[in-house]
Structures are given as structure tokens and as C-alpha cells.
Amino acid sequence: MEKKNLAAVVIICAALLFAGCAPAGGQPESTPQPTPPAGVTETPLKLNEGTEWELDARLTMPADAKGPVPAVVLVHGSGPSDMNETVGACAPFCDLAYGLAKRGVAVLRFDKRTFTYGSRIAKDLESFTAREESVDDAIAAAAYLRNDPQIDATRIVGIGHSLGATLVPRIDAAGADFFAMVLLAGTPRPLWEVIYDQNMAVLDRVPADNRASTKKTIEDELQKARRLAAMTDAEAKETAVFGMPGYYFKDLDKHMPQDILIETEKPVLILQGTDDFQVSPEKDFGLFKTVLGDRPDTTFKLYDGLNHLFTESTGPNRGTVNEYATPGHVSEEVLDDVAKWILSL
């Protein structure tokens, strides 16, 4: 793969995409888990048990469930991530699991493959795609739920966050066959375009004497990304774009969520916060509404004052990744809306 030094771009991109633009190396320590609240039970399990991609997982259930309940598969955003999608002092997937279970909806969450097997994946990074990163494991999670007698197999919902929201329609079409889908802070634009916007948004934080050269590097990466569609797979695998294999982006661009959703009739709920500085409420949520606004069974909601993690955007670091160092929890309004929507279907 091309070895051009992209240090300035990768640093910015890594900060904005949760844990880096490429899978991390090393085998992680077991993630400490909080104690489930009253009204919730939780069972540790292994997803893909007995295979080379075995992952730690947890099934969170309403404690007072009387008969099979609807269930959710959670799909992570970009970068290596544990089952709680821990970001700084926030753990939005833990919040979703406990919050939805308290409201009558079971949740299956699991460590991301790149979190557990980053070193192994890094050995063949040029050919790595979102299928290996997220799609196959989410399909396995849906299959696990269908075989659990506690779960209503006809009401399994895919909930994706950030990149996971963009992937949920692809996961559904590839075999998960969700009953419905929830897209949290996703994008209908190419990921490389979002990364370009993220880099440009923080360009003024680059030291003044490096700003012009950094801007040129960012613009050069954008031009390479725009050429990916015309490249062969082999060429894309040899091209680095924003510090990532070009083939990863090329594969993503073949499965745009709006193109898939237009061809389905399944219920879809699309949510975002107004204070999201990683995925644009104007460009991304706005484009979803433009493209899918006339689609039946499609609901949109924008939450005032919530950030990319659907926590309240407050404090001196508001609008930067340092905001996530302040403990926060997914909004109760969001949890109410998602649970009521699922239970009403």
C-alpha cells in the first residue's frame, strides 16, 4: 500500500472516529461491566461461539418479561469498540441496553471484531471491508436471537450508530432480515466525504505554520477518494485514503443505505442530535429526509442539544471530542422514543 505520510490527517481523523481510522492492534483486556439496574437481567454469552471470531457478548432482558419480547441488535460506529461502545467517559450501547430493557425490549450487544482481533485483522488490512468488520457479526447476532425462546423471532430490530447506522440496511439485506431498523446519527454520504468534512472543520486547530500544508494533504486525499470508483479493486487495495485502505471505502460506496432502503418496505426510524459535530445534522440528517422523506413507514426526529452520542452537549469542551471525557448518558427522551416506536410496530 502507498506509504505517503498522512500523520496530520490521520491524527485528526482518529480523534473524530472514536478509536482511529483503522483497526487497532493487540488483544484487549476484558471490559468491566456495570451492574444492571433494577428491572433488568443480563446474561454473558459468546457470539460466534466455537469459531475463529468468537466475541464476548451480553443479552439484556426485561426482568419481568412474560413471554417472548422484541429484541435489538446493536451495531457499532467506526473504529475498534467494546460492546458498550465506550467513548471516553460515555458508554452509549450500555445505556441503550439497560434503557430499552427497562422499557420492555431485549438487547444483544457484543465486542466489535476489530476490538478483539485487531492484530490478526491488521495483517490483511488492504482487503478488509465492513463485511468483516461488522456485517457478518451482526447477522450472527440476529440469528442467535431467533433461536432464543425468550425472544419474539418476528420482531428483531437492527439499531446502528454512526457508521453502524449506515451499515444496518446492508446488514438487513445481507441476511439479518430485521423486522425494522433504527439509524442513530448515520450518514447517506460516502464515509470519505464525512471524514473530509471532519478534517476541514478542525483545520483551524492545526498550528498556523502547518495549516496550509495540512489543508493541501486533506484536499489531496479527497481527490484520491473521488477516483476510487474508477479504480480496480487491486488499485484500491494499493491506495491509502485518509490513512485507510482505499478498498474499504470502495466497498462501502457500493452499499449506500438510502439505495437499499428505497427497495424495502420495512419500518425505519432515523434520529440525530442538533449538536452532533461528527455527522452533520444539516448535510446528513437533512439528506436522509430529502431522499427518504416520501418513503412509507419512515420516521425522522432531530433532538435539540444532543451530540453524536445522544448525550447532552455541555461543558467547556462542547463541540470537540474532549466533550466525551465528561460522563454522560443517552437521553431518556431518545430511549423512550426508540422503545415506544419498536413496541408500537
Phi, psi and omega in degrees: 000150179308137188254013181307138181287117181242030190306312184298316181292315184296323178299314180295313182297318181299319181295326186268348181246040169073313183209012180126163181273354179219160182302141178278159177266169174094147176273125186283159168288156175300137183280122176299138182248137175291165177281128179302145180287171175302142180090002184227137170242154184218136181238120173290145178206177177244123172275143184060036185303134178085001179254177179287349182243039179297135185229141172293138183212168176217138173254119181255128187235151168296130184294332184258024183300130178241090184097173182300140181241156173295156184220159183236141166255126179266133182241123187290164169278195186292154173085164176299138185206141175282179185295339179270359186051049184297128177226108183060238180263012182247149180219073189298329180286330173294318177300316179295318181298309182290318183295317180288322179297320177298336182260008172103010183239125178286154182222131173249122177231157186206155175296140180288147183302322180288340175285318185273325188235035183303318182297317180293317181295323183298340181289340180226045188294330183300331182258005185287136178226175178296339178297312178289328183289316190218321192298308184299320182289324177292323176297318178297323179295318178297320179295321178300313181298322181295337181263005179261120184294345177286344189254139171284103187296344180270357184227059177256125188246138174265124175243118179245146178243133177060238176303325178299325176295321178294329184275337187304315177299322177296318179297318177302310183291333183278354176144348179291327177050058179295155174285325180203169183223143176238125181250111181257112177054047178266183179221141172266006179261161175301143181300323181296329178290322177294318179297320176301312180299319180297317179296314181295328181294334181250013182300327182291352177270351176285139178310140187305322183287347178253355190295316182296315181292324177294317178300319179297319178298316179298316179295322178297321179294322178298317180296321176297318180300321180292340179270354185300320184300329181273351180280153168287165177301319180298319179294318180296324179292337180263005184244125175269133178230120185051040176077005181240158175299131180300330181297328178300313179293318181300319178294315179303319185293345178278353187226055182292135188298321182294326179294323180286317183294327178301331183269001180242165177242015183285147178297141181224134177241123184241119186233150175201160176259148181291337183259023176285116180258002179261319176240127191285122174301324181286307185284317189269301175301319180298319180291322175303316181294322180295315186280323188247006185301331180264002181287132178298153176055038177237123184241137181238143172208134178247130185256124181291128173084003179261147182264197184296333180267004182064028169257162180294132180272104183217173172091173185293339181262015181306134178086009176227166179296338178295343176301329183286351175286344177272124181305135178206161182229151178304134183306136176298327178297318178296314179299317177300313184296316182294314181296315180298321180296314180297313184290342180274348185284000000 
